[in-house]
Amino acid sequence: MLQEKLYDYLLHLGDNSMILGQRLGELCGHGPELETDIALTNISLDLFGQVRNYFQAAAQIKGGDATEDSVAMQRYEHEYKNTYLVEQPNEDFAHVLVRQFFFDVYHQLMLNELMNSKNETLVAIAKKSIKEVNYHVDFSSTWVKRLGDGTEESHEKAQTAVNTLWRYSMELFKATETESWAAESGVGPDLNQLKSVYLERVSSILKEATLSLPEETVFQYGAKTGRHSENMGYILAEFQYMQRAYPNMKW
């Protein structure tokens, strides 16, 4: 039972980064400038590198013929644990950066707490990943400020992105049964405790960007328990294609 819970928790941690990494991968060659294009691609690679660490550990727990690839690509849609936020499409540059910012602040808080986990594997992954994620936060928050406090058009697009994406942010902190188990057992943090710090940091940076959070928001929940948006099907159709078309393929 303990190993099953740990396996499920590793999926919670890895799936957000994996789906967001896939979304960022769609942008390769489409950035507004070369430097930013390369930066977004590198962030995608950072996230996939972290996912590999989580899923290598998950495959060891699962045993049998399980590998990091099978854990990543051979599940049904309802078995993925990521949030609605990371599924959202790349509408425009403002949406990409605001989505990244909302996730990065959460990700940084999560990794800082995982460095105190009672699970040595999670501690090692967190310590290895935190420097990358610190850069991610710096990159996305700087761009949010540039867009929000830039031209009239960039401000308008950034505010529209905030208004659209904020409704998906609080799902990051709505604990599933597995995440509650992790908090109670000292494997992971209490998400409720992270939430107040998250709100303070996000609000502070948006204030610098002359942006504001929507006053009234109906938050969306359900993706972490398998009720994904239609976006997820399109993501998996591309992400899983090779493994589905050629089962057990090896490079």
Buried (B, 14 or more C-beta within 10 A) or exposed (E): EEEEBBBBBBBBBBBBBBBBBBBBBBBEEEBEEEEBBEBBBBBBBBBBBBBBBBBBBBBBBBEEEBBBBBBBBBBEBEEBBBBBBBBBBBBEBBBBBBBBBBBBBBBBBBBBBBBEBEBEBBBBBBEEBBEBBBBBBEBBBBBBBBBBBBEEEBBEBBBBBBBBBBBBBBBBBBBBEBBBBBBEBEBBBBBEEBBEEBBEBBEEBBEEBEBEBEEEEEEBBEBBBEEBBEBBEEBBEEBBEEBEEEEEEEE
